[in-house]
Amino acid sequence: MNRIAAAYGRAIEEAGYDALVIHSGAEAPHNSFDDQHWPLRPTPAFTHWLPLAEADALLIIRPGARPALIRTVTSDFWEGSGAPPEEAIGHAWPRFAVTEVGAREQLKDHVPGGRVAFIGDDRALAAACGIADGDVNPAPLTDLLDAVRRVKSEYEIHCIREANRRAGTGHAALQHAFVDGPRSELELHVLFLAETGQDAMATPYQNIVAVDGHAATLHHVRYATGRPGPGSHSLLVDAGSSCFGYASDITRTIVRNDDRNDDAALFGALVTGVGELQQEMCGRLRPGVAYESLHDQAHELLAALLCELGIGTASAEALVATGVTRALLPHGLGHSLGIQVHDVGCRRDQPRPENPFLRTTITTEPDMVFTIEPGCYFIEALLAPLRNGPHADCLDWGTIDRIARFGGVRIEDDMRVTGDEPENLTRPVWPQS
């Protein structure tokens, strides 16, 4: 807390403000035609201070002063309000000067004078608090605060490590369930929630549960309800958990063994190869490395793997130079991880045009946390231009046609940069089978 308070105080002063108000957020309606609301997902800057998921709470930060928390506590017999969660009371609550108000309209009475910035989505509330629209989410201040979140404290890393442990139990359960017998994607999704003690809205992002060809949709979240037939052999699960507002983000691709199916065995070899590639890239995550260069190295390793398996027919260098590997691995190698799954502050520069979806371009520093998640996919919309284009002879299309029905593979761990060997935050806390 002292570290955050000092860093925020410096940022507030550097941006020319006297104080900062951070709004936890308000319940958002599903749409204007409905009276139902989404569960609150607090403003990330609010969670940076306090793991409290309550609507219409304000944090008031003034350099050098004790932070103030203003809670709106109402009697609500529809949804309930009650006391804040035990984890918020236990390790964070005593650090704040806490005031309770009975209505949202009373929040403005606690906003200090001077030049005040506001972080949050509710511009109407900011205006009611006397804060000018130009001081709502002002870029000079939010850029400084994003930089604070780039480097994680020991507390934050502990939370991410624990979020990995929790998610690992769910991944292990899904692996056993898929290998043991047919389960629908929906059943596997629900099993992950049950094993990790989360409902769907508590997960840091919607679980991706993709059987066979569905893995070619990178964010497959429209779960099939029917159980797959006996010819189903692959499952890609991208799912995480949270701890005190901090996320884990883990992906595994599972292949059901079948000695009678040569195509499944070939796809299994691809999964094994991508796993080895992923571990090599995890080991290269050292301080002082441009993340985009790691991304480029992953494409070089993928090209070599494609040649080794007979999928690539040109040289590894040609597969990279012609853009073939970009069609098979269209997303970035990884991203910053923290309160937000795609955390802030690490895409200060735009990536090169051939890497449009790379979310991280920063040079790495100790205690930054990133995902490392290479993959290889058979996405027909990306393969068709290759199949019909000038570089068609770079790939063995017969081999691709044999394994394209399995969709694709992705392997992902959460990694901490240290002063020396990187720390894998996922595998040491993975359940032992």
C-alpha positions in Angstrom: 0.0 0.0 0.0 2.8 2.4 0.8 4.4 1.8 -2.6 1.1 2.4 -4.4 0.4 5.5 -2.3 3.8 7.0 -3.1 3.6 6.2 -6.8 0.1 7.6 -7.2 1.1 10.7 -5.2 4.0 11.4 -7.6 1.8 10.8 -10.6 -1.0 13.1 -9.3 1.5 15.9 -8.7 3.3 15.4 -12.0 0.0 15.7 -13.9 -0.7 18.9 -12.1 -3.6 17.8 -9.8 -4.3 18.2 -6.1 -6.3 15.0 -5.7 -7.6 12.0 -7.6 -11.1 10.4 -7.3 -11.5 6.8 -8.5 -15.0 5.5 -8.9 -15.6 1.8 -8.4 -18.2 1.8 -11.1 -21.9 1.5 -11.5 -24.1 -1.4 -12.5 -24.6 -1.4 -16.3 -27.9 -2.4 -17.9 -27.9 -5.3 -20.4 -29.4 -2.8 -22.9 -31.9 0.1 -22.9 -34.9 -2.2 -23.4 -34.2 -4.4 -20.3 -34.3 -3.8 -16.5 -31.5 -6.3 -15.8 -27.9 -5.3 -15.0 -24.5 -6.9 -15.4 -22.7 -7.8 -12.2 -20.2 -5.1 -11.4 -16.7 -5.4 -12.8 -14.8 -2.6 -10.8 -12.7 0.1 -12.4 -9.2 -1.5 -12.6 -7.5 1.5 -10.9 -9.9 1.0 -8.0 -9.0 -2.7 -7.7 -5.3 -1.7 -7.7 -6.0 -0.2 -4.2 -8.8 -2.4 -2.9 -10.4 -5.8 -3.9 -13.9 -4.5 -3.3 -16.7 -5.1 -5.9 -19.2 -2.5 -4.8 -21.0 0.0 -6.9 -20.7 3.7 -6.3 -17.7 3.7 -4.0 -15.1 6.4 -4.3 -11.4 6.3 -3.4 -10.0 9.8 -2.8 -6.2 10.0 -3.1 -4.3 13.1 -2.1 -0.5 13.1 -2.1 0.9 12.5 1.4 -2.5 11.9 3.0 -4.3 8.8 4.1 -6.5 7.5 1.3 -10.3 7.9 1.9 -12.9 5.3 0.9 -16.5 6.5 0.6 -19.0 3.7 0.4 -22.6 4.0 -0.7 -24.5 1.6 1.6 -28.2 1.2 1.0 -31.0 -1.1 2.2 -31.5 -3.3 -0.9 -33.8 -6.4 -0.4 -33.5 -7.2 -4.2 -29.8 -7.7 -4.5 -28.4 -7.1 -1.0 -25.4 -5.0 0.0 -24.2 -5.9 3.5 -20.6 -5.9 4.7 -17.6 -5.9 2.4 -15.9 -9.2 1.7 -13.6 -10.6 4.4 -10.5 -10.4 2.2 -11.0 -6.6 1.8 -11.4 -6.1 5.5 -8.5 -8.4 6.4 -5.5 -7.0 4.5 -6.6 -3.7 3.1 -9.5 -2.1 5.0 -7.5 -0.6 7.9 -5.4 1.5 5.5 -8.4 3.7 4.6 -10.4 6.4 6.3 -13.8 4.9 5.6 -17.0 6.8 5.4 -20.5 5.5 4.6 -23.2 7.5 2.8 -26.8 6.4 2.3 -27.2 7.6 -1.3 -25.2 8.1 -4.4 -26.1 11.8 -4.4 -24.1 12.3 -1.2 -20.8 11.2 -2.7 -20.2 14.7 -4.0 -20.0 16.1 -0.4 -16.8 14.2 0.2 -14.8 15.3 -2.9 -12.0 17.7 -1.9 -11.4 21.1 -3.4 -8.6 22.2 -5.7 -7.9 20.6 -9.1 -9.3 17.1 -9.0 -9.0 14.3 -11.5 -11.6 11.5 -11.9 -11.0 8.0 -13.1 -14.1 6.0 -14.1 -16.8 5.6 -16.7 -19.5 7.7 -15.1 -19.1 11.2 -16.4 -22.4 12.2 -15.0 -21.2 11.4 -11.5 -18.0 13.3 -12.1 -19.9 16.3 -13.2 -22.1 16.1 -10.1 -18.9 16.1 -8.1 -17.9 19.3 -9.7 -15.2 17.8 -11.8 -14.7 19.2 -15.4 -15.1 16.8 -18.3 -11.5 17.4 -19.3 -10.4 16.1 -16.0 -12.1 12.7 -16.4 -9.6 10.0 -17.3 -7.0 12.6 -18.4 -4.4 10.9 -20.5 -1.4 12.6 -18.9 -2.4 11.1 -15.5 -3.7 7.7 -16.7 -0.5 7.1 -18.7 1.5 7.7 -15.5 -0.8 5.4 -13.5 -0.6 2.7 -16.2 3.2 2.8 -15.9 2.8 2.2 -12.2 1.0 -1.0 -12.9 3.6 -2.4 -15.4 5.9 -3.6 -12.6 4.2 -5.8 -10.0 4.8 -5.8 -6.2 5.4 -9.0 -4.3 1.8 -8.8 -3.1 0.5 -8.6 -6.7 2.7 -11.5 -7.8 1.5 -13.5 -4.9 -2.1 -12.9 -6.1 -1.3 -13.9 -9.6 0.5 -17.1 -8.4 -2.5 -18.0 -6.2 -4.9 -17.3 -9.2 -2.8 -19.8 -11.2 -3.1 -22.4 -8.4 -6.8 -22.0 -8.4 -7.1 -22.3 -12.1 -4.8 -25.3 -12.2 -7.4 -27.4 -10.3 -10.0 -26.7 -13.0 -7.6 -27.5 -15.9 -6.6 -30.8 -14.3 -10.3 -31.7 -13.8 -11.1 -31.0 -17.4 -8.2 -32.9 -18.7 -9.2 -36.0 -16.8 -12.9 -35.6 -17.8 -12.1 -35.3 -21.5 -9.7 -38.3 -21.5 -12.1 -40.5 -19.5 -15.1 -40.0 -21.7 -17.2 -37.7 -24.0 -18.3 -34.4 -22.4 -19.9 -31.5 -24.2 -18.1 -28.1 -24.2 -20.8 -26.7 -22.0 -20.3 -29.6 -19.5 -16.6 -29.0 -19.4 -17.1 -25.2 -18.9 -19.4 -25.8 -16.0 -17.0 -28.4 -14.5 -14.2 -25.8 -14.6 -16.4 -23.3 -12.7 -17.3 -25.8 -10.1 -13.7 -27.0 -9.6 -12.4 -23.4 -9.2 -15.3 -22.1 -7.1 -16.4 -19.4 -9.5 -19.5 -18.4 -11.3 -19.2 -17.3 -14.9 -19.1 -13.6 -14.0 -16.3 -14.1 -11.5 -13.8 -15.5 -14.0 -11.3 -13.0 -15.3 -12.5 -13.7 -18.8 -15.0 -16.0 -20.4 -13.6 -19.6 -20.6 -12.6 -20.8 -24.0 -13.5 -24.5 -24.3 -13.1 -25.8 -27.8 -13.3 -29.4 -29.0 -11.7 -30.4 -32.3 -12.3 -27.9 -35.1 -13.7 -25.2 -32.7 -10.1 -24.6 -31.6 -9.6 -22.8 -34.9 -11.8 -20.0 -33.5 -9.4 -18.2 -31.2 -12.0 -17.0 -28.8 -14.5 -19.9 -29.0 -17.1 -19.2 -26.3 -20.3 -20.5 -27.9 -20.2 -23.9 -26.2 -21.6 -26.9 -28.0 -24.2 -28.6 -25.8 -24.0 -32.0 -27.5 -21.4 -34.6 -26.6 -18.8 -35.2 -29.3 -18.6 -38.6 -30.9 -15.9 -41.2 -30.6 -13.8 -39.6 -33.4 -13.2 -36.5 -31.2 -9.5 -36.3 -30.1 -8.6 -32.7 -29.2 -9.6 -30.2 -26.5 -8.3 -26.6 -26.2 -9.0 -24.9 -22.8 -8.1 -21.3 -22.2 -9.4 -20.5 -18.7 -8.2 -18.6 -15.6 -9.2 -17.6 -12.0 -8.9 -14.5 -9.9 -7.3 -13.7 -6.5 -8.1 -10.3 -4.9 -8.8 -9.0 -8.4 -5.7 -10.3 -10.1 -6.0 -12.8 -12.9 -4.4 -15.9 -14.2 -4.6 -16.8 -17.9 -3.7 -20.4 -18.8 -4.2 -22.5 -21.9 -3.7 -26.2 -22.4 -4.4 -28.4 -25.5 -5.2 -32.0 -24.8 -5.1 -34.9 -27.2 -6.9 -38.1 -26.5 -4.6 -41.0 -27.3 -5.7 -43.4 -30.0 -3.1 -45.8 -31.5 -5.5 -46.6 -34.3 -5.7 -42.9 -35.6 -2.5 -41.8 -37.3 -4.0 -38.3 -37.8 -4.5 -37.8 -34.1 -1.0 -39.0 -33.5 0.4 -36.4 -35.9 -1.6 -33.7 -34.3 -0.4 -34.9 -30.9 3.2 -34.5 -32.2 2.3 -30.9 -33.1 0.9 -30.3 -29.6 4.1 -31.7 -28.1 6.2 -29.6 -30.4 4.3 -26.4 -29.6 4.7 -27.2 -25.9 8.5 -27.5 -26.3 8.5 -24.3 -28.3 6.5 -22.6 -25.5 8.9 -23.7 -22.8 11.9 -22.5 -24.8 10.2 -19.0 -25.2 9.4 -19.0 -21.5 13.1 -19.4 -20.8 14.1 -16.5 -23.0 12.0 -14.0 -21.0 14.9 -12.1 -19.5 15.1 -8.4 -18.5 16.2 -6.0 -21.2 14.6 -7.9 -24.0 12.2 -6.2 -26.5 9.0 -8.3 -26.3 8.4 -8.0 -30.1 11.8 -9.7 -30.7 10.5 -12.6 -28.6 7.4 -12.7 -30.7 9.6 -12.9 -33.9 11.7 -15.7 -32.3 8.6 -17.7 -31.7 7.8 -17.6 -35.4 11.3 -18.8 -36.2 10.8 -21.8 -33.9 7.4 -22.5 -35.2 8.7 -22.5 -38.8 11.4 -25.1 -37.8 8.7 -27.2 -36.1 6.5 -27.1 -39.2 9.4 -28.3 -41.3 10.2 -31.1 -38.8 6.7 -32.4 -38.9 6.4 -32.2 -42.7 3.8 -29.5 -42.6 6.2 -26.9 -44.1 7.9 -27.8 -47.4 10.0 -24.7 -47.8 12.8 -23.7 -45.6 12.1 -22.3 -42.1 13.5 -19.0 -43.2 11.1 -18.9 -46.2 8.1 -19.8 -44.0 8.8 -16.7 -41.9 9.7 -14.4 -44.7 6.6 -15.1 -46.8 4.3 -14.6 -43.9 3.2 -18.3 -43.8 3.8 -18.6 -40.1 1.7 -15.5 -39.5 -1.3 -17.3 -41.0 -0.8 -20.3 -38.7 0.0 -18.1 -35.6 -2.0 -14.9 -36.2 -2.0 -13.6 -32.6 0.8 -12.3 -30.4 3.2 -14.3 -28.4 1.6 -13.0 -25.2 0.6 -9.9 -23.2 1.0 -8.2 -19.9 -1.1 -9.7 -17.0 -2.4 -8.3 -13.8 -5.7 -6.7 -12.7 -6.7 -6.8 -16.3 -6.1 -10.0 -18.3 -4.6 -7.8 -21.1 -3.0 -5.4 -18.6 -2.0 -1.9 -19.3 1.2 0.0 -19.9 3.0 -2.4 -22.2 2.1 -1.3 -25.7 3.6 2.1 -25.7 4.8 1.7 -29.3 2.8 0.2 -32.2 4.1 -3.2 -33.4 5.4 -3.6 -36.9 2.7 -4.1 -39.6 3.2 -7.8 -39.8 2.4 -8.1 -36.0 -0.9 -6.2 -35.8 -2.3 -8.2 -32.9 0.8 -8.1 -30.7 -0.3 -6.4 -27.4 3.1 -6.0 -25.9 6.0 -4.0 -27.4 7.8 -2.9 -24.3 11.4 -3.8 -23.2 11.0 -6.2 -20.3 12.0 -5.3 -16.7 12.2 -7.4 -13.5 8.8 -8.0 -11.9 6.8 -7.5 -15.0 4.4 -10.4 -15.6 3.5 -11.7 -19.1 1.8 -14.6 -20.7 3.8 -16.8 -23.1 1.3 -18.5 -25.5 2.5 -19.6 -28.9 0.1 -21.7 -31.0 -0.6 -23.2 -34.4 -4.0 -23.1 -36.0 -5.8 -24.2 -39.1 -8.1 -21.3 -39.8 -9.7 -21.7 -43.2 -10.1 -17.9 -43.7 -6.4 -17.5 -43.3 -5.3 -20.7 -45.1 -7.4 -20.1 -48.3 -5.3 -17.2 -49.5 -2.2 -19.3 -49.0 -3.7 -22.3 -50.7 -4.5 -20.2 -53.7 -1.6 -17.8 -53.6 2.0 -17.6 -54.8 3.4 -19.3 -51.7 1.1 -22.4 -51.8 4.1 -24.7 -52.3 5.5 -23.7 -48.9 3.0 -26.0 -47.2 2.1 -29.7 -47.6 -1.7 -29.4 -48.0 -2.3 -33.1 -47.8 -0.7 -33.1 -44.3 -2.7 -30.0 -43.3 -5.9 -31.6 -44.5 -5.3 -34.6 -42.3 -5.1 -32.6 -39.1 -7.1 -29.4 -39.8 -10.2 -31.0 -38.2 -8.5 -30.8 -34.8 -8.6 -27.0 -35.1 -5.3 -25.9 -33.5 -3.1 -25.9 -30.5 -2.1 -23.2 -27.9 0.0 -23.6 -24.8 0.1 -20.7 -22.2 1.8 -20.1 -18.9 2.1 -16.9 -16.8 5.7 -15.7 -16.4 7.4 -13.3 -14.1 10.5 -11.5 -15.3 13.3 -11.6 -12.7 16.9 -10.4 -12.6 18.0 -13.8 -13.8 16.0 -16.9 -14.6 12.3 -16.1 -15.3 9.8 -17.5 -12.8 7.0 -19.6 -14.1 3.9 -18.8 -12.0 1.8 -21.6 -13.5 3.7 -24.9 -13.5 5.0 -25.0 -9.9 1.5 -24.7 -8.5 -0.1 -27.1 -11.1 -1.9 -30.1 -9.5 0.1 -33.3 -9.5 -1.6 -36.0 -11.4 
